[in-house]
Amino acid sequence: MRAAGSPGAMTATGSRLKGLHCQGCSADLNAAQPTGTCPACGSALLAVYDLDSIAAREWWRSLSARPASLWRFRELLPVQDDSHIATLGEGISAILDLGRLPETGDLQVLLKDDGGLPTGSFKARGMTVAVSRAHELGLSSLFVPSAGNAGVALAAYAARARVKARIYLPEGTPTPMQRACARYGAGVVTVPGTIRDAGERARREEAGRGSFDVSTLREPYRAEGKKTMGLEIVETLGAEGMPDAVVYPAGGGTGLIGMHRAFEQLQALGLLDRAPRLLAVQPEGCAPLVRALRDGAPRATPWQTPHTVAPGLLVPSPFASDQVLEAVRATRGGGTTVSDEAILEAVDTIGRRYGVSVSPEGAAPFAALPGLLREGRLRAGERVLLYNTGSGIPFL
């Protein structure tokens, strides 16, 4: 596939994108126009595909012969023409077997490591798809509030697509991440407070500029990039080797929606019989999704005085939380919290014991294992996949 801006005739990707669907008011929208949230009710929109047009088993067998990037799943991604794809070779991250851990007895533990992706985190998945689709729809200026990783990813992919980007970062964002955004050519604005404050500032300053918001779930296509997390799990492990549960560090929660969509679509295609339970992990100092899961609430309420050592999990008021909770509940999953002390200890343990560099966010699932066992969310003898969302190696 050619990257955005490459010469040559346009070539159809084979995408089966049909349109957009609003989860809030059930409206169906034309995907040919740039759209953020539902114009009728403000809810998040999700892409809809014509699955009936896919010869499922033939398509699945064809994947292994395709380039080793997440764009191998192009029929289930929204970009229509490959000349608009802005790619840095993202996707197809390793799944490592950690064996049976001293801390968890009989669990068989796997770790999917997105720390080696371009820009150092799983945010590359969402941004390659969101930026590519934005480029295809003629958008030339994008912005995002970010705790760090999403901003770095947007800056890199915007540079690749040759579109403008502005990143709004909480002022406590690590300096290397701020510098990385700037080095990719993005405009950087630092904002006092949390990502919620950065989001409010971004939407206020960008109003009337003609720029497009690629915040979590405020546009339809980052979730499609995150969907490849689930597609890769099934392709790598096979339907017969699927884990019983996936333990995932949740900030905004788009990855939970993405994986649930992947498993649902593969089940609809007859390629997957059983989907794993999705288990969300949040820090004790900022756990709006876990609180809502435990309370049986339909949506998360804002977390007061949020704090944690994991900046990517410092999301006190996740947008479209009802959809995140629905994805977890649909898999018979749940959630738990971990202390900052346990997160930092897990960072060191994973590095020293397994030679894997994990971010504090990516260490949270490992730290959560004993608690998930005590709470009965995991059971002895189960096969469990931990999702490491980013590298612990700082940006230089």
KOLLODO-339743 format. One line per field, with one value per residue (C-alpha): residue number from 1; chain; x, z, y. Coordinates in Angstrom, 3 decimals. Example, Ala and Ser with C-alpha at 12.3 -4.5 7.8 and 13.67 -1.06 7.14 Angstrom:
# KOLLODO-339743
n = [1 2]
chain = [A A]
xx = [12.300 13.670]
zz = [7.800 7.140]
yy = [-4.500 -1.060]
END
This chain:
# KOLLODO-339743
n = [1 2 3 4 5 6 7 8 9 10 11 12 13 14 15 16 17 18 19 20 21 22 23 24 25 26 27 28 29 30 31 32 33 34 35 36 37 38 39 40 41 42 43 44 45 46 47 48 49 50 51 52 53 54 55 56 57 58 59 60 61 62 63 64 65 66 67 68 69 70 71 72 73 74 75 76 77 78 79 80 81 82 83 84 85 86 87 88 89 90 91 92 93 94 95 96 97 98 99 100 101 102 103 104 105 106 107 108 109 110 111 112 113 114 115 116 117 118 119 120 121 122 123 124 125 126 127 128 129 130 131 132 133 134 135 136 137 138 139 140 141 142 143 144 145 146 147 148 149 150 151 152 153 154 155 156 157 158 159 160 161 162 163 164 165 166 167 168 169 170 171 172 173 174 175 176 177 178 179 180 181 182 183 184 185 186 187 188 189 190 191 192 193 194 195 196 197 198 199 200 201 202 203 204 205 206 207 208 209 210 211 212 213 214 215 216 217 218 219 220 221 222 223 224 225 226 227 228 229 230 231 232 233 234 235 236 237 238 239 240 241 242 243 244 245 246 247 248 249 250 251 252 253 254 255 256 257 258 259 260 261 262 263 264 265 266 267 268 269 270 271 272 273 274 275 276 277 278 279 280 281 282 283 284 285 286 287 288 289 290 291 292 293 294 295 296 297 298 299 300 301 302 303 304 305 306 307 308 309 310 311 312 313 314 315 316 317 318 319 320 321 322 323 324 325 326 327 328 329 330 331 332 333 334 335 336 337 338 339 340 341 342 343 344 345 346 347 348 349 350 351 352 353 354 355 356 357 358 359 360 361 362 363 364 365 366 367 368 369 370 371 372 373 374 375 376 377 378 379 380 381 382 383 384 385 386 387 388 389 390 391 392 393 394 395 396]
chain = [A A A A A A A A A A A A A A A A A A A A A A A A A A A A A A A A A A A A A A A A A A A A A A A A A A A A A A A A A A A A A A A A A A A A A A A A A A A A A A A A A A A A A A A A A A A A A A A A A A A A A A A A A A A A A A A A A A A A A A A A A A A A A A A A A A A A A A A A A A A A A A A A A A A A A A A A A A A A A A A A A A A A A A A A A A A A A A A A A A A A A A A A A A A A A A A A A A A A A A A A A A A A A A A A A A A A A A A A A A A A A A A A A A A A A A A A A A A A A A A A A A A A A A A A A A A A A A A A A A A A A A A A A A A A A A A A A A A A A A A A A A A A A A A A A A A A A A A A A A A A A A A A A A A A A A A A A A A A A A A A A A A A A A A A A A A A A A A A A A A A A A A A A A A A A A A A A A A A A A A A A A A A A A A A A A A A A A A A A A A A A A A A A A A A A A A A A A A A]
xx = [0.000 1.153 1.345 -0.704 0.663 2.468 2.218 0.254 -3.334 -5.768 -6.451 -9.520 -8.832 -11.902 -13.300 -16.866 -17.757 -21.497 -22.116 -22.162 -24.573 -25.427 -25.594 -27.601 -30.572 -30.086 -29.641 -27.838 -25.509 -23.634 -19.942 -18.915 -19.027 -16.687 -18.678 -17.640 -20.422 -24.086 -25.514 -28.907 -28.015 -24.260 -23.541 -20.563 -20.834 -19.576 -18.734 -20.974 -19.713 -21.329 -20.175 -22.390 -20.221 -17.113 -16.262 -15.125 -12.893 -11.221 -10.627 -9.200 -6.804 -5.615 -4.386 -1.112 0.061 -0.553 1.944 2.590 0.658 -2.816 -3.901 -4.012 -7.545 -8.504 -11.970 -12.979 -11.364 -12.947 -10.422 -11.676 -8.557 -5.019 -3.505 -4.883 -3.340 -0.775 1.170 4.353 4.136 1.991 0.332 0.997 2.581 3.972 2.051 4.501 3.946 4.740 3.906 2.486 3.311 4.317 1.735 -1.188 -0.668 -2.458 -3.180 -1.571 -0.565 0.090 1.097 0.375 3.057 2.134 5.154 7.083 4.591 5.492 5.419 5.753 2.137 -1.149 -2.323 -0.657 -3.492 -6.261 -4.399 -3.248 -6.870 -8.354 -5.767 -5.963 -9.740 -9.606 -7.152 -9.479 -12.406 -10.432 -9.686 -6.463 -6.306 -6.728 -6.526 -6.648 -6.424 -4.077 -2.273 0.739 0.713 -2.281 -0.764 2.553 0.714 -1.443 1.621 3.484 0.633 -0.388 3.192 2.999 -0.301 0.909 -1.950 -1.759 -2.110 -2.450 -2.007 -3.457 -1.541 -2.007 0.935 2.172 2.708 6.291 8.600 9.884 6.324 5.832 9.093 8.159 4.906 6.770 9.499 6.852 5.776 2.563 1.468 1.624 -0.556 -0.080 -3.073 -3.264 -5.147 -6.153 -7.043 -10.615 -9.337 -7.227 -10.307 -12.394 -9.625 -9.101 -12.743 -13.053 -9.970 -10.605 -14.212 -14.564 -11.097 -12.326 -10.244 -11.470 -11.516 -9.981 -10.510 -11.458 -14.887 -15.597 -14.985 -15.826 -12.518 -10.020 -12.156 -11.741 -7.969 -8.286 -10.436 -7.281 -6.153 -8.852 -8.408 -4.711 -5.384 -7.598 -5.257 -2.202 -3.724 -6.378 -10.000 -9.073 -6.331 -8.291 -7.798 -10.617 -10.128 -8.310 -7.125 -6.884 -5.813 -8.718 -8.473 -10.987 -11.865 -11.806 -9.751 -12.507 -15.036 -12.610 -11.850 -15.524 -16.331 -13.588 -14.860 -18.477 -17.633 -15.554 -18.378 -20.824 -18.478 -18.401 -14.683 -14.917 -17.134 -16.254 -15.127 -13.013 -14.262 -13.024 -11.684 -10.983 -8.252 -8.072 -5.962 -7.482 -7.100 -9.124 -11.591 -14.875 -15.470 -14.784 -17.015 -19.837 -19.340 -19.472 -22.511 -24.407 -24.650 -25.484 -22.636 -19.655 -19.866 -16.884 -14.166 -13.349 -9.704 -8.192 -4.567 -2.307 1.252 -0.169 -1.002 -2.817 -5.288 -5.947 -9.301 -11.803 -14.787 -14.542 -16.698 -19.306 -18.744 -22.092 -20.654 -17.494 -19.538 -21.783 -18.761 -17.472 -20.867 -21.610 -18.606 -19.593 -16.538 -15.920 -13.280 -10.969 -8.638 -4.952 -2.795 -0.058 2.423 1.344 1.612 5.192 6.180 4.733 6.765 9.951 8.854 7.944 11.192 13.472 11.678 10.654 12.807 9.758 9.560 6.031 4.535 2.737 -0.511 0.682 1.801 -1.655 -3.116 -0.212 -0.671 -4.384 -4.046 -4.048 -7.077 -8.980 -8.392 -9.553 -12.667 -13.487 -13.122 -10.414 -10.350 -7.530 -6.438 -7.688 -5.733 -5.400 -4.036 -2.645 -2.542 0.560 -0.471 2.910 6.641 8.214 11.192 10.787 10.801 14.153]
zz = [0.000 -0.716 2.049 1.853 -0.723 -2.707 -6.499 -8.592 -9.419 -6.590 -5.701 -3.866 -0.504 -0.600 2.533 3.242 5.065 4.653 6.906 10.478 13.249 16.384 19.522 21.277 18.992 16.405 13.551 10.442 8.725 5.455 6.017 2.953 4.930 7.808 10.992 14.626 17.027 16.134 14.924 16.399 19.939 20.392 21.032 19.653 16.166 15.090 11.604 9.995 7.485 4.940 6.463 4.176 1.210 2.706 1.867 5.433 5.400 2.119 3.409 6.699 4.903 2.673 5.587 6.086 2.593 3.167 4.492 8.233 9.375 10.741 7.243 6.330 7.793 5.251 4.469 8.073 8.142 6.807 4.284 0.743 -1.260 -0.354 -1.639 1.516 3.972 6.262 7.657 9.664 9.600 12.723 14.036 14.371 17.813 19.632 22.094 24.711 26.918 30.540 31.733 35.191 37.584 41.234 42.122 40.428 40.822 38.101 35.605 32.184 31.363 27.965 27.250 24.030 23.717 21.819 23.218 20.022 17.724 15.983 18.484 21.309 22.116 20.958 20.102 16.732 15.885 16.309 14.833 11.632 10.832 12.037 10.235 7.048 6.934 7.727 4.847 2.562 3.557 2.722 6.249 6.544 10.222 13.198 16.968 20.092 23.867 25.176 28.225 25.960 23.820 21.659 21.035 19.941 17.647 16.085 15.527 13.776 11.549 10.697 9.532 7.468 5.908 5.491 7.456 10.332 13.945 17.289 20.542 23.856 26.775 30.544 31.836 33.834 30.659 30.605 28.805 26.335 25.066 24.644 22.699 20.555 19.464 18.520 16.651 14.432 13.540 15.566 17.478 21.228 23.830 27.530 29.847 33.670 35.117 33.666 30.211 30.916 31.229 28.103 26.217 27.301 26.288 22.963 21.943 23.006 21.090 18.003 17.566 14.251 12.971 10.625 12.427 13.274 16.716 16.816 20.568 21.936 20.550 19.334 15.814 14.480 13.250 16.097 17.483 14.156 14.538 18.084 16.695 15.193 18.722 18.842 15.231 15.860 19.028 17.076 14.086 16.277 18.724 16.505 17.515 19.423 21.422 22.586 26.170 28.667 29.537 28.322 31.092 29.794 31.304 30.713 30.443 27.859 27.128 23.318 23.250 25.074 22.474 19.679 20.891 21.523 17.966 16.580 18.397 17.453 13.779 13.671 15.364 12.784 10.041 11.600 12.382 16.175 18.481 21.850 22.813 25.939 28.915 28.932 32.316 32.790 35.184 36.537 39.260 42.688 42.277 39.038 38.419 37.007 34.733 37.412 39.858 37.310 36.648 40.354 40.915 37.904 36.585 32.913 32.564 34.508 36.587 36.838 39.303 41.789 42.583 40.157 40.635 39.471 38.332 35.029 32.981 30.264 32.889 34.297 32.541 35.167 32.832 29.840 26.887 25.705 28.866 28.321 25.232 27.066 29.884 27.382 25.683 29.001 30.146 26.806 27.339 30.950 32.022 34.843 36.364 39.287 40.671 41.573 43.692 42.252 44.386 42.790 39.312 39.881 41.382 38.327 35.978 37.677 37.932 34.264 33.200 35.425 35.132 31.452 29.763 28.650 28.990 29.995 30.731 34.052 32.121 30.613 34.023 35.565 34.203 35.698 39.025 38.939 38.637 42.364 42.990 40.018 41.377 44.874 43.457 41.312 38.044 37.090 38.013 38.538 35.360 33.018 30.100 30.472 28.101 29.540 27.234 27.439 25.752 25.640 26.156 29.389 27.520 27.523 24.306 23.564]
yy = [0.000 3.525 6.073 9.234 11.608 8.909 9.093 6.659 5.784 5.224 1.596 0.383 -1.249 -3.475 -1.837 -2.959 0.245 0.954 3.920 5.187 4.268 6.219 4.106 6.805 7.500 4.700 7.176 5.948 8.404 8.638 7.907 9.924 13.163 14.115 13.531 13.653 12.750 12.253 15.576 14.651 13.585 14.042 10.354 8.459 7.005 3.589 2.356 -0.279 -2.864 -5.142 -8.412 -10.487 -9.518 -11.147 -14.753 -15.220 -18.296 -17.400 -13.855 -15.136 -17.490 -14.646 -12.526 -14.384 -13.432 -9.724 -7.139 -7.402 -4.359 -3.798 -2.705 -6.399 -6.251 -3.575 -4.994 -4.273 -0.826 2.379 3.731 3.236 4.004 3.045 6.309 7.927 5.477 7.111 4.191 3.695 -0.106 -0.369 -3.514 -7.251 -6.916 -9.945 -12.085 -13.372 -16.405 -15.483 -18.991 -19.567 -16.754 -17.174 -14.501 -16.244 -19.963 -21.840 -19.057 -19.337 -15.752 -14.177 -10.584 -8.704 -6.057 -2.902 -1.080 -1.756 -0.054 3.225 6.133 3.589 2.774 1.301 4.825 4.256 1.854 4.376 7.310 5.608 4.825 8.125 10.263 8.183 8.446 12.174 12.627 10.677 12.901 16.039 17.248 19.220 20.265 17.943 18.400 16.269 16.662 13.989 12.694 12.129 8.993 9.926 13.327 11.842 9.415 12.121 14.326 11.508 10.357 13.910 14.483 11.307 12.402 16.003 17.515 19.996 18.900 20.647 18.774 19.987 18.454 18.718 20.749 17.743 15.690 14.328 16.737 14.090 13.613 17.353 17.529 14.532 16.194 19.356 17.466 15.885 19.423 19.633 22.693 22.036 23.764 22.942 23.318 23.350 20.378 16.993 15.742 16.875 20.448 20.017 18.826 21.796 24.208 22.461 22.539 26.164 27.337 25.222 26.356 28.169 27.215 24.516 21.912 18.410 16.786 13.297 12.823 9.422 8.442 11.991 10.683 7.212 5.846 5.625 2.791 0.996 1.125 -0.193 -3.014 -4.491 -5.363 -8.009 -9.093 -9.716 -11.706 -14.089 -14.287 -14.976 -17.443 -19.003 -19.436 -22.587 -20.837 -17.833 -16.663 -16.879 -13.228 -10.112 -7.765 -4.218 -0.864 1.498 5.268 6.447 2.816 2.884 -0.306 -2.183 -1.067 -1.911 -5.438 -6.146 -5.028 -7.267 -10.320 -9.555 -9.160 -12.331 -14.208 -12.830 -14.068 -17.540 -17.284 -17.229 -19.276 -17.787 -14.288 -13.696 -11.734 -8.149 -7.009 -3.304 -2.141 1.397 3.048 3.553 7.318 7.515 4.681 6.020 3.017 0.409 2.262 2.259 -1.468 -2.263 -0.043 -1.367 2.188 2.851 5.366 6.656 9.802 12.188 11.198 13.913 14.800 12.243 11.191 8.359 7.652 6.362 9.491 7.545 6.308 9.776 10.161 11.322 11.634 9.245 10.230 7.687 5.660 3.921 2.239 1.216 -0.326 -2.072 -3.669 -5.026 -6.289 -7.932 -10.219 -11.030 -9.066 -6.638 -4.429 -3.819 -1.169 -1.230 1.049 3.231 1.299 -1.981 -0.453 0.729 -2.609 -4.368 -2.149 -3.358 -6.999 -7.300 -5.675 -7.737 -11.059 -11.029 -8.387 -6.407 -2.636 -1.620 1.764 2.281 1.880 -1.381 -2.677 -2.206 -5.491 -7.483 -5.706 -6.531 -10.313 -11.208 -8.994 -10.394 -13.892 -12.922 -11.297 -14.346 -12.410 -14.911 -18.584 -21.061 -22.790 -20.084 -18.663 -14.898 -12.235 -9.003 -5.991 -3.817 -0.593 1.131 1.041 2.190 3.612 7.415 9.363 10.967]
END
